[in-house]
Amino acid sequence: MNQTSRYQLTIIVPVYNEENNIDRLGKVMSDYLTRAKVSTAVLLVNDGSKDKSLEKMIEVCKQYDHFYYISFKQNRGLSAAIKAGIDTVESPYTGYIDADLQTTPEDFNLLLDHIENHAMVVGIRTGRKDSFVKKVSSKIANGFRRMMTKDGIEDTGCPLKIIKSEYAKRIPLFNGMHRFLPALVQLQEGTVKQISVRHFPRIADESKYNLFNRLLGPTMDCFAFRWMKNRYINYMISQSNV
């Protein structure tokens, strides 16, 4: 039996070279599980880390209850790590948070208040504790994406989200997928709610993003999304005897 089927929510945490964050991640997430509004598990996804992240992930899973992990043989990127987590999860709700904990899992409870009435609930980072360059490049990228996708999402880069798993599992995998999760849910005619959440500075290790992959990559991905959107087919099965 897939262990995540025993929970209402499984929180996916992609990990790539975050060895100095893993111990803190385990403690903070474990503390949250005792206060979560629904039964919750944590699924760590090792994206082919080259440091000691996997070793530390295994230790955390032994140390705390309700922690599980999967590990890639090679680095495949954030979109692949999220999609692998989605494909693994069997709980009704799928959550997502980054390993650097620049958002707090405590705010999942804010999102959970609204998930019953929506296909997806996403955070909007308030009082961002990022560098000026990161904030400006993020603002430009978000603005261009909104213009191209018409999704109306203010902060798609916020690493705090909950999706009904039935919608999450129909999301296709492609490079840059993680930037379009709300838009991909909307293609399925699902509604997306936005909620303000807290934001904190990164404490350990380094961000995996730079000016190039915050601007040029998302710009190119927007054109790929527009191409896919024009060819997307949405269907719902009305009857079955399977």
MARDO-582521 format. One record per residue (C-alpha): residue number from 1; residue in one letter; x, y, z negated. Coordinates in nm, 3 decimals, always signed. Example, Ala and Ser with C-alpha at 12.3 -4.5 7.8 and 13.67 -1.06 7.14 Angstrom:
// MARDO-582521
seq  type  X  Y  Z
1  A  +1.230  -0.450  -0.780
2  S  +1.367  -0.106  -0.714
//
This chain:
// MARDO-582521
seq  type  X  Y  Z
1  M  +0.000  +0.000  +0.000
2  N  +0.120  +0.351  +0.083
3  Q  +0.167  +0.513  -0.257
4  T  +0.041  +0.854  -0.141
5  S  -0.308  +0.708  -0.088
6  R  -0.350  +0.714  -0.469
7  Y  -0.344  +1.096  -0.477
8  Q  -0.563  +1.383  -0.359
9  L  -0.267  +1.596  -0.247
10  T  +0.083  +1.506  -0.128
11  I  +0.332  +1.794  -0.109
12  I  +0.592  +1.754  +0.167
13  V  +0.935  +1.903  +0.090
14  P  +1.176  +1.902  +0.388
15  V  +1.540  +1.886  +0.275
16  Y  +1.849  +1.969  +0.477
17  N  +2.177  +2.032  +0.292
18  E  +2.011  +2.148  -0.030
19  E  +2.217  +1.947  -0.281
20  N  +2.247  +2.242  -0.521
21  N  +1.869  +2.292  -0.524
22  I  +1.753  +1.932  -0.574
23  D  +1.783  +1.909  -0.955
24  R  +1.591  +2.233  -1.001
25  L  +1.341  +2.126  -0.736
26  G  +1.271  +1.802  -0.922
27  K  +1.213  +1.976  -1.255
28  V  +0.997  +2.258  -1.115
29  M  +0.783  +2.026  -0.904
30  S  +0.746  +1.776  -1.191
31  D  +0.634  +2.055  -1.424
32  Y  +0.376  +2.163  -1.168
33  L  +0.234  +1.812  -1.134
34  T  +0.120  +1.827  -1.496
35  R  -0.085  +2.140  -1.417
36  A  -0.203  +2.067  -1.064
37  K  -0.579  +2.097  -1.014
38  V  -0.590  +1.763  -0.832
39  S  -0.383  +1.445  -0.854
40  T  -0.062  +1.528  -0.669
41  A  +0.250  +1.354  -0.540
42  V  +0.573  +1.492  -0.394
43  L  +0.724  +1.353  -0.073
44  L  +1.085  +1.456  -0.013
45  V  +1.192  +1.433  +0.351
46  N  +1.567  +1.421  +0.408
47  D  +1.641  +1.569  +0.749
48  G  +1.976  +1.399  +0.798
49  S  +2.158  +1.608  +0.536
50  K  +2.538  +1.601  +0.554
51  D  +2.592  +1.678  +0.185
52  K  +2.475  +1.486  -0.124
53  S  +2.108  +1.581  -0.086
54  L  +1.992  +1.224  -0.024
55  E  +2.175  +1.089  -0.328
56  K  +2.019  +1.358  -0.544
57  M  +1.675  +1.296  -0.393
58  I  +1.696  +0.929  -0.486
59  E  +1.798  +1.023  -0.841
60  V  +1.505  +1.264  -0.870
61  C  +1.262  +0.996  -0.753
62  K  +1.393  +0.765  -1.023
63  Q  +1.381  +1.034  -1.289
64  Y  +1.029  +1.166  -1.230
65  D  +0.695  +0.996  -1.173
66  H  +0.494  +1.066  -0.856
67  F  +0.804  +1.144  -0.645
68  Y  +0.876  +0.961  -0.318
69  Y  +1.116  +1.009  -0.029
70  I  +1.184  +0.923  +0.332
71  S  +1.514  +0.989  +0.509
72  F  +1.611  +1.052  +0.871
73  K  +1.917  +0.880  +1.012
74  Q  +2.010  +1.204  +1.192
75  N  +1.920  +1.571  +1.165
76  R  +1.610  +1.640  +1.374
77  G  +1.496  +1.982  +1.252
78  L  +1.223  +2.129  +1.035
79  S  +0.933  +2.051  +1.270
80  A  +1.029  +1.684  +1.286
81  A  +1.069  +1.664  +0.907
82  I  +0.726  +1.815  +0.848
83  K  +0.564  +1.591  +1.112
84  A  +0.730  +1.279  +0.966
85  G  +0.589  +1.377  +0.628
86  I  +0.243  +1.431  +0.775
87  D  +0.257  +1.093  +0.949
88  T  +0.356  +0.926  +0.620
89  V  +0.098  +1.092  +0.394
90  E  -0.230  +0.912  +0.329
91  S  -0.385  +1.149  +0.075
92  P  -0.684  +1.366  +0.180
93  Y  -0.476  +1.684  +0.155
94  T  -0.122  +1.752  +0.276
95  G  +0.085  +2.034  +0.127
96  Y  +0.412  +2.191  +0.234
97  I  +0.678  +2.386  +0.042
98  D  +1.047  +2.455  +0.109
99  A  +1.321  +2.302  -0.107
100  D  +1.472  +2.643  -0.186
101  L  +1.164  +2.729  -0.398
102  Q  +1.135  +3.086  -0.274
103  T  +0.766  +3.020  -0.328
104  T  +0.637  +2.852  -0.643
105  P  +0.434  +2.529  -0.648
106  E  +0.216  +2.689  -0.915
107  D  +0.050  +2.886  -0.634
108  F  -0.077  +2.564  -0.478
109  N  -0.356  +2.594  -0.733
110  L  -0.459  +2.923  -0.567
111  L  -0.474  +2.750  -0.230
112  L  -0.661  +2.450  -0.370
113  D  -0.948  +2.680  -0.474
114  H  -1.029  +2.729  -0.103
115  I  -0.927  +2.410  +0.078
116  E  -1.266  +2.241  +0.042
117  N  -1.425  +2.502  +0.270
118  H  -1.143  +2.530  +0.524
119  A  -0.923  +2.302  +0.732
120  M  -0.612  +2.484  +0.612
121  V  -0.509  +2.740  +0.351
122  V  -0.182  +2.930  +0.395
123  G  +0.013  +3.171  +0.178
124  I  +0.108  +3.530  +0.253
125  R  +0.435  +3.624  +0.082
126  T  +0.401  +3.939  -0.130
127  G  +0.699  +4.140  -0.254
128  R  +0.941  +3.941  -0.039
129  K  +1.285  +3.896  -0.193
130  D  +1.471  +3.862  +0.137
131  S  +1.734  +4.077  +0.307
132  F  +1.630  +4.375  +0.517
133  V  +1.739  +4.198  +0.838
134  K  +1.542  +3.885  +0.751
135  K  +1.227  +4.082  +0.668
136  V  +1.247  +4.292  +0.984
137  S  +1.317  +3.997  +1.215
138  S  +1.034  +3.802  +1.049
139  K  +0.795  +4.094  +1.099
140  I  +0.886  +4.122  +1.468
141  A  +0.854  +3.746  +1.523
142  N  +0.518  +3.731  +1.343
143  G  +0.385  +4.022  +1.546
144  F  +0.486  +3.867  +1.878
145  R  +0.343  +3.529  +1.777
146  R  +0.007  +3.684  +1.677
147  M  -0.008  +3.863  +2.013
148  M  +0.064  +3.541  +2.202
149  T  -0.146  +3.296  +2.001
150  K  -0.431  +3.521  +1.880
151  D  -0.430  +3.318  +1.558
152  G  -0.464  +3.622  +1.328
153  I  -0.218  +3.476  +1.078
154  E  -0.020  +3.742  +0.895
155  D  +0.272  +3.528  +0.771
156  T  +0.301  +3.193  +0.945
157  G  +0.656  +3.159  +0.809
158  C  +0.535  +3.138  +0.449
159  P  +0.647  +2.795  +0.323
160  L  +0.335  +2.730  +0.117
161  K  +0.046  +2.558  +0.292
162  I  -0.227  +2.299  +0.238
163  I  -0.397  +2.120  +0.528
164  K  -0.673  +1.864  +0.529
165  S  -0.485  +1.554  +0.641
166  E  -0.741  +1.467  +0.908
167  Y  -0.641  +1.789  +1.087
168  A  -0.270  +1.760  +1.010
169  K  -0.244  +1.416  +1.169
170  R  -0.376  +1.549  +1.502
171  I  -0.100  +1.812  +1.525
172  P  +0.143  +1.727  +1.810
173  L  +0.518  +1.725  +1.751
174  F  +0.739  +1.962  +1.952
175  N  +1.035  +2.189  +1.874
176  G  +0.907  +2.491  +1.683
177  M  +0.582  +2.319  +1.581
178  H  +0.618  +2.446  +1.223
179  R  +0.572  +2.806  +1.344
180  F  +0.229  +2.727  +1.487
181  L  +0.063  +2.508  +1.224
182  P  -0.233  +2.745  +1.168
183  A  -0.280  +2.796  +1.543
184  L  -0.266  +2.420  +1.601
185  V  -0.536  +2.368  +1.337
186  Q  -0.747  +2.639  +1.503
187  L  -0.719  +2.452  +1.835
188  Q  -0.906  +2.174  +1.656
189  E  -1.176  +2.428  +1.568
190  G  -1.065  +2.426  +1.205
191  T  -1.078  +2.745  +0.997
192  V  -0.769  +2.885  +0.824
193  K  -0.779  +3.088  +0.501
194  Q  -0.493  +3.321  +0.397
195  I  -0.407  +3.381  +0.031
196  S  -0.142  +3.609  -0.122
197  V  +0.132  +3.418  -0.306
198  R  +0.448  +3.512  -0.494
199  H  +0.796  +3.516  -0.345
200  F  +1.137  +3.474  -0.509
201  P  +1.502  +3.509  -0.406
202  R  +1.699  +3.202  -0.297
203  I  +1.915  +3.082  -0.589
204  A  +2.141  +2.816  -0.436
205  D  +2.282  +2.702  -0.100
206  E  +2.224  +2.901  +0.219
207  S  +1.934  +2.978  +0.447
208  K  +1.931  +2.768  +0.765
209  Y  +1.805  +3.060  +0.972
210  N  +1.981  +3.353  +1.138
211  L  +1.885  +3.638  +1.368
212  F  +1.901  +3.407  +1.672
213  N  +1.664  +3.139  +1.546
214  R  +1.431  +3.391  +1.383
215  L  +1.373  +3.587  +1.705
216  L  +1.486  +3.416  +2.026
217  G  +1.373  +3.066  +1.930
218  P  +1.022  +3.172  +1.817
219  T  +0.982  +3.388  +2.129
220  M  +1.055  +3.094  +2.358
221  D  +0.832  +2.866  +2.150
222  C  +0.540  +3.108  +2.192
223  F  +0.547  +3.059  +2.569
224  A  +0.555  +2.681  +2.518
225  F  +0.255  +2.708  +2.285
226  R  +0.060  +2.919  +2.538
227  W  +0.124  +2.653  +2.803
228  M  +0.003  +2.377  +2.571
229  K  -0.298  +2.577  +2.450
230  N  -0.429  +2.613  +2.805
231  R  -0.413  +2.234  +2.846
232  Y  -0.517  +2.125  +2.498
233  I  -0.808  +1.880  +2.475
234  N  -1.004  +1.861  +2.151
235  Y  -1.244  +1.573  +2.090
236  M  -1.456  +1.428  +1.809
237  I  -1.579  +1.067  +1.798
238  S  -1.955  +1.058  +1.732
239  Q  -2.005  +0.680  +1.706
240  S  -1.793  +0.370  +1.661
241  N  -1.824  +0.006  +1.555
242  V  -1.452  -0.041  +1.492
//
